[in-house]
């Protein structure tokens, strides 16, 4: 256009002349133009008098159908590639045909169209990335997907070349992989499927000249009008509002940036429908057991989640994380901080929790599992996502220098934003259970009650121990460096001023543990013999127990407990209705207390992320409620978190 920065181009004029001469139609209110940044595209000359922008007859399309003389609705071309039909997949044959037609130059009936197609130097899909470009995709799922796609394309190309060589087709010696890749990229970025214009037959990709020249915009309001066996018209529904020089856009329907980048070579900043793809597969050895135990039955999908993921094989499907505010909405879940995680992923770790804790699903409140199950699911999810986040940090220091790198960075930054936002939700949920710092002196802020569940770190326990039993705490601290141990990732020593609520929580907790976890019998066995042996041999470095039988000797704590157990060797076997810590005889009390401690740690220990570090904390579930059940917790489980 003379009055704009965009002007007509001789090749664009040739394209329009060829198109209209062969039955295509183009609105008089638009013009095909060219620019260095946009390539060939379409702009308005004036507001559109009709929504129909362009109509391409089926006769002008380019596809594998052009090789078949029996297809009377399309142009027929004489080509040795016809011998490859049935020996080479149709989509590969289509790529070969496009290259062959490009090689013909002006002898091709599509010369005016092919001359306006972008060349290999303009391709920006990951199949054209070099090593430097690929660094911008590091840590994303698209990086391996692009490599796999290119390897697959190479394999198909090599197989097609072998077939052509066996048939004596000269094209086998004229085409190289880059030329083949160019043709494939043209089809993936511009073709339409044949479903609507050629219904009730095998679906193939078709190139529709001129109609395919419009770039994509997610906000463009368009309509595709297919007349079966005749034509395809593109309509712009708000064309009457277009200003002179305004670019016209098509809309490929909502697509995520991975699909846009891999198929079309561009991305959208702040793509509203962006999601983060995950895939999990049950180990084959567990798959059958999980099915037999009924864990994949819809009735056993927890937290009020939809069970529709079971309608297909979830092991073969992709599942998507969604950040808050996603236009598709988030997933149904009683637990708010799990709503950004797809149901199958949550269910996968729910099953892992039941198996690890040897819990029968029939003993679980499926809609609202208890705090330990929920917390373990949270911990497993956090571990999985945080591991994934290590390879995809929130930002990278690289600055893009090319369009390929610019689009790759847009994609990776969007992916990182999603997974890190979901991870922060999980961390915020866990943080609510950590014991808060003491309120300032004179503050009216009430301390949490013992009914509120909390997670206490090793440092919290030592702090409480120092307040109640300073001598014992000091010995425990003295034992840590002897064996190169720390307070479980708590590098800074805790304050010696233990908040009273910490001490009271610890006292209540130890009482609760003795009823929730009765003393095991020796025949129950030891799962972790290495840990048991270490504690058995070195417990005296951390704990001193006075012995009634050998007061002057340095008796080990295990021996002292054994002596104590012998004193009560005839403890009644029936403890009444309430759970009791010791049932039956008390021989070997030391070994059994040690086994009890290991079991408690196995069941009650959970991982949380705090201040950039992983911490292992024990759950203090609170005192009993008025109904006699486990006190507190529901407001944490089913309350929202703000992050």
N, C-alpha and C positions, 0 to 999 in steps of 0.2 A: 504494500500500500504506500502510495507516494507520500501521504500525510503522516505516516507512522514510521517507527523504527523497523518495522517488519515489511518486507517488500516481496513481491512475487518473484518467482524463480523460473528460469526456462524449463527446468525439469518438472516443476509443478504445473506449468502451463501445458506441457506435453501430457502429463498424467490426466489432467482434467479433460483435455481434448480427446484422448484415447478413451477415457471412461464414458463420456457422454456419447461419443460416436458409436460405442458398442452397447448401448442400451442403459447405461447408468444415468442417474440424474443427480444434480447438485443444486441446492438452493441458490438463487441469484443474490441472496443476502449474505453469503459467506464467500470466503476466498481461502485457497490453500496457499500458505506462505512458508517461508523458511528463515530460520535464524541459527546462529552458531550454537546457542544454548538449548534451544527447543527442537531443533531439527525441523522436518516438515510437519506442519500442524495446521489447524484451521482457526480462522478468526472471523468475527462478524464485520461486514461492511456497514451494516445498519441494523436496527431491530428487525428480528425475523418476522416476516409476514405469514409464515407457516411453520409449525413445529418440525416438519420433516426437513432434515438437514441434507441427507444423502440416501439414495436407494441404489443398492448394488444387486443386479440380477444374478441368479444362480449360475448363469452361463459364464460369468467372468471370474468365478472362484477358482482357486488353485488348490488341488489336493491330489491324493492318489487316484481319485476317480478319473482324472484326466488321462490316465494310462489305459483305461478300459474303453474300447470302441463301442461297447454295448450301452455305455452311460450317455444317452442322447441329450441329457439336460445340461451337460457341461461341455467345454471345449475338449476335443480329442487331440492329443499330440502323439506323433509317431516317435517312439523311443525304445531303444533296446532294453530299458529298465522294465518293460512289460514282461520280459522273461523272468524277472525276479518275483513276480506275483506268486504268492503261496510259499516262496522260499525265504523272503525277507518280510518282517512285520510291516504292516501298512504305514504306521507312523514313520518308520525308518525310510521306507520307500518314498514317502512324501518329502522328507528332507533331501534325499538324493535327487528327486525331481526338481526341487527348487534350485539346487546348485546347478543342475544340468541346464535349466532354463536361463540362469544367470550367465552361464558360459556361452550360451548362444548369442548373447548381445541383442542386436536389433532384429535378429531372426526369430526371437521368441515373441509369441503373441502378448506376453506380459512385460515386454521390455520397459515400457513407460512406467509401469508400476514398480518393477524390481529396481529400476534406476533411482527411485526415491526411498528405497529401504535403507536403514542405517547399516553402515559397514562394520566389520569386526572391531575397528578402532573405537566405535561408539558403544560397544556392548559393556554393560555394567552389572550383569548378574554374577554371582560368585563363581560360576563356571569359568569366568574370564579373569579371576583374581590371581595375582602373583603372590609370592610369599609375604611381601610387605603388606599387601592388601589384607591377607588372611589374618594378620596379627590383630586386626580390628574386630575379628569374629572370635578371638580366643575365648574359650569358656562358654560359648553359646552352643545350642543344639544345632544351629545352622552350619557350623564349621564342619562337623563330621558328615552332616547330610549333604553338603556341597561336594565334599570329597567322594562320598559314595556315589552321588549322581554323576560326577565326572568320570569316575571309574566305570560305571555302568554304561555311560555313553561311549567310552573308549572300547569297551567290550563289544557293544552292538555295532560300532563302526567297523571294527576288525572283522567281525563275522560277516557283515555286509560286503566288505571288500573281497573276502574269500569267495563268497557266492558269485560276485561279479567277475572275478578272475576265472573261476571255473566255467562261466558262461561266455567268456571271451569278450566282455563288455569293456570298452576302452576307458570308460569313466573311472574304473578301478585304479588306473594309473594317473588320472588327472586330479582326483580329489585327495585332499589331505585332511587330517583331523580337525584343524582349525576351520576349514571351509565347511566341514560337516557340522561342527559346533555352531557356526554362524547360522546355518539353515535351521538347525534345531532351535536356536534362541529366537529366531524370527517367528517360528510357529508358537513357541511357548508364550511369547510376549504379545502376539497379535492375533492369533487364530481364535475362531469361535467354533464351538462344537456343532455337529450337524443335526443334533436331535430335533430341533424345531423346524428346520427347513426341509429335512429329509426324515420324517418320522417313520417309525416301525422298521428300522434297519440298523445295521451296525453303526455305532457312533464313531465318527472320524473327525479330525481337525480340518477346518476350512479357512483359507485366507480370503477375506472380502476386501478387495481394493477400495481405497478412499474412505470407506466406512471405518477402517481400522487406523486411520491417520490421527484420530483424536486422542489426546493424552487423557490420563485418568484423574478424576477428582472424586473424593468420597462424598462431597456435597453436591455434585452435579445431579440435577433432576432430569433423567432421560427415560426414554421408553424404547424397547427393542420390538420392532414389528416384523415378525417373520411370516411371510406368505409361503406355505409349503409348496415346494417344487418350483417356486417362482423367484422370490426376491427377499432381501433383508433391508429394512429401512430403519434409520436411527433418527429419533425425535428428541429435540430439546424442549422441555415442557415450559420453560420460562423465557423462551427466545425473544418474546416481544419486549423484554426489559433490557436486552443486550445493548451495550454502547458500541459505537464504531471502534474497531481495534481490539475488542474484548475476545479473549481466547475461548473457544468452545471445548468442552470436555465431555468425555464419556464417563460412565461409572460402571466399573466391573463388579459392583456389589461389594459389601463390606469384606475386607480381607485383612488378615494380620500381616505384620511387616515381614515375617519370614517368607510367607507366600509371595508377597509383592517383590521382595528382593530376589528370591530364587527364580521366580517366573518372569518378572518384568524388569528387574534391575533398578528399582528405586524403593524408597521407604517414605512413610509419612511421619513427620515429627508429631509427638503427642497423639499417636493413633488411638482413637477412643476405644477400639475393640481389642487392643493388644492384650494377649494372655501369655503365660509362661507354660510351655509344654513339659510334661513329665511322663515317664513310662516306668512302671514297675511290673515285675513278673515274679510270681511265686516260684521258688526253686522246685524243680520237677519232683524231688523226693517228698516235698510237703503238699503238693497239689492234691494228690489222691487222699491223703489224710485229712486235709482241710475240708474236702467235699464230704467224706464219710462222717466227719464230726458235725456236719450241718452248718459249718461256719460261713458257707457261701449261700445260705438260704436267705431269701428276702426278710424273713421274720427276725433274723439275727444281725441285721444292719443297724448299728447303734446310733444314738444321738438324734433320733428323729430324721435321719438323712433319707433321701430318696434312694430306692434300690434299683432304679432303672438301669444303672450301669451293669447289672447282672443279666440284662436282656441280650447282651453280646458277650463275647469273651473279653473281659477287661484286661487280660494279660497282653492282648494284641493291640489295644487302643491307646491313643494318646489322651492324657488327662491334663486339665489346664488350671493353673493357679490364676486367681483373679484378685486384683487390688480393689480396695474400697472405691465405690462410685462407678464400677463397671456397668456399661449400659445393658449388658445381658443379665445384670443382677448377680448376686452371689448364691452360694449353695445353701440349701436348707440344712440347718443344724441347730440343735438346742444350745450348743456352746458357741457363743458369738465369735470367739477368736479362732475358731476352726472353719468359719464360713467362707474364707478365701481359698480353702483347700478342697479339691474335688473329692467326692464321696468315696471313690475306690481307694484313693491314697490313704484317707483316714481309716477306712475299713481294713486296709492292709495292715496298718500298724496296730489297730485294735486286735486283730487276730494274732499278730506277733506278741502282743501283751498277754493275751490269754494263754498262749502256748508257753511263753517264758515263765509265767507265774503259775502254770498248771491249774488254771481256773476252768471249770466246766461252764460252758456258755449258758446252761440251764440255771445256773446259780446267779446269773447277772441280770440286773434291771436293764434291759436292752435300750430302752428309750433314754434313761438317765443313769449310766453306769456310775459307780461310786468314785470318790475322789482319787483313790490310788490308781484305778484303771485309767481314768481320764488324765491324770498327771503323767502316767507312764506313756500314754499315747502322745501327749504333748512333748515329752522328752525325746521320744523316738523321732517324731516329726521334726523337732528342732535340730536334732543331730543330723538327720538326712539333709535338711535344707541348708544348714550352716556349712556342711561339707560341700554341697553344691555351690554355695556362695564363695567359697575360697577361690574357686577358679573363675569367678565372675564378680569382681569387686564393684562397688557402686560407680566408680569412675576410673578412667585411665588417663595417663598423662599425654598420650599420643595425640597429635593434631592432624586432622585429615588434610591431604594435599590434592586429592583427586575426587571426582564424583563417586567412584567406587568406595573410597575410604569414608567419604562423608555419609553415604547411605549406610555403610556397614556400622559406623559409629552410632548413627541414629537408632539402628536396630539393637545393637548390644546395650546401649544406655537404657533403652526402654525395657529390655529384658531384665537388666540388673535392677531397675527401679521396682519392678513387680515382685521379684523374689525377695528382695531385701525388705520391702514393705510388709509382706506376709510374715517374714521372719521376725520383724520388729513387733508384730502383734503377738506372736508366741512368746517373745521375751517379755513383753509388757504383762502378759497374763501370769507368767512365772514370777515376775518381780512383785506382783501383788501379794504373794505368799511369803516373801522374805520379811523378816522381822525389821520394822522400821527403826531408825535411830531414835534415841530418847528425845522427848520434846524439850524445848528450851526451858530453863528455870523460870518458874512462875507462869508457864503456859497453861491455858485452860483446855488444851487438847487432850481428850481422854485417851488413856492407853488402851490398846486392844484387849479384849477379854480372852480368857483361856479357851473359849469356845471357838474362836476364830482359828482356822488351820494356818499353820505357818511352816516354812522350810528353814531349818536351822543348819548352818554350816558347822564344820568342826570347830572353827574359831568361836562361834556362838556358844557351843557346848563347853569349851574350855573356859570361856568368860564366866559362864554360870557356875562351873565347877570351882573356879577360883574364889567366887563370892561365898560359896557354901563350904567348900573343903579346900582351903588354900594349900595345905601340905600335899594332899593327893594331886592337886593340879600341878604343883611344882614338879613332882616326880614324873608326872606324865610328860610335861614339857622337857624334862631332862632326858627322857628316853627317846624323843624324836630325833635329835641329831646323831645319836648313837647308831641309828640305822638309816640315816640319810632320808628321813621322812619329814614332810611338812604338814601343815594343817590343811591338807586337801586343797591346794591351790590358793590358800589364803596367805599371801606372802607377808602382809603386814601383821604384826602381833596385835591381838584384840586389846581393847581397853580393859584395865583391871577393874574399872567401875562397872560391874554388871548390873544392867537394869533389872529391877525386881521382877518384872514380867518375864524376863528370860529365865530366871531361876525358877519361878513358879511354873512356867511352861515345861521346863526340863523335869521338874519333880512330878508334875501331872503326867508327863509323857512316859517316864519310866514306869510309873504305876500302870498306865494303860498298856504298855508293851507286855507286862507280865501276864495280863489277862488275854490279850489278843494273840500272843505267841507263847503257848505253853512250852515248858521245857521238853526238848525232844528226848527220845530214847536212843541208846547207843546203836541199836539195830537200824535206826533210820538212815545211818550212813553219812559219810562226809563227801560232799560234791567237790570241794576245792581242797585237796590234800596239801598242796603247797602252802596256801595261806594258813591252814590249820597248824601245820608244822611250825611255821614261823612264829605264830602267836604262842603256841605251846612252849616253844623254846625261849622266847624273849619277853613274855608277859611281865616277868619280874622287873624288867627295866622301866616299865610304865606304871606298875601298880604294886603296892605293898599291902598285904593283908596280915594282921596279927594272928598267930597260931596259938590256940589254947594248949596244944599238946607239945609244942616245941617253941616256947616263947623266946628262947635265946638263940635259936637257929634261924638262918636266912631261908625259911621255907618258901617255895614257889607258890604263887597264888593258886595254881591248879591243885597242889597238894593240900593247901589250907581248905579249899572248897571240898576236896575229897573227904578230909577229916570231918568237916561240917556235915557232909551228907551222911556219913556213917552214924552220926549222932541221931539223925532222924530216919534211920533205916526202915522203921515201921510206919512211915507216913500212910494214913488211910488211902486206899485206892480210890474211894468215892469222895470227890470233893464237893458233893452237893450240886445244886442247880447252877451255881456260878462257876465260871472258868477259874481254875487255880493254876498257879505257876508250876507247881510240882504235883504230879499225879503218880501214885504208887511209890515204889521204893526209891531211895535217893543215893544208891551206890554210884560211884563214878560221877559225882556231882560236878567236879571241875571240868571234865571233858564235855559234859552235857551243857554246862553254862557257856562254854566256848562255842559249841555247836549252835546254841541258841543265839548268841551274839552274831555269828556269821549269817544265820537265817534272817534275823531282824535286818541286818545291813542289806541283804539281798532283796528283801521285800520292801523295805521302807526307804531305801536310798534312791534319790532321783537327781538327775543332772539339771542344773539351771545355768543360764548365761548372765553374767553380771559384770558390768564395767569392763567389757571386752574379754572376760576370762570365763572359762567353764568352772563351775563349782559343783561338788557333790554334796547334797544336803539331805538330811533326814526329815521326813514329814512328821509334824506334830499335828494330829488331826483334831485335837481339842477334846474337851471333856464331854460327857454324855449330855444329850439334850433332855428336854422334859419328857419326851416319849421313850427315854431309855436307850435311844439309838445313838449313833455317832454324832457328836455335836458339831454344828456349824458346817460351812463349806459350800452350801448351795449358792449363796450369793456370789461367791467367787467363780464357781463352775459356770453359772449361767448368766453372769453379769458381763456387760460389754467392757472393753478396754479402749482407751483413747490413745491412739498412736498414729 
